[in-house]
């Protein structure tokens, strides 16, 4: 079998010119904006156009850590966002 490996194993997965997390965000926003339509749809598209440059100014992995801080996700073997002390 012939398998292809990416040139840089440490690099993030890219779809078009977006990272994988940006691509999911762009597709879901466009999908919701098309369904909602009107002024709300345009506001969603404008918010997306403002969010992507802001996100690119942050370090890689910023969104999962932000979701962890808000309590939306949890990391395995990692303390919760409200813990102030951690003893190993």
Secondary structure, DSSP 8 states (H G I E B T S, - for coil): ------S-TTS--EETTEEHHHHHHHHHHHHHHHHH-HHHHHHHHHHHHHHHHHHHTS-TTHHHHHHHHTTS---TT---TT------
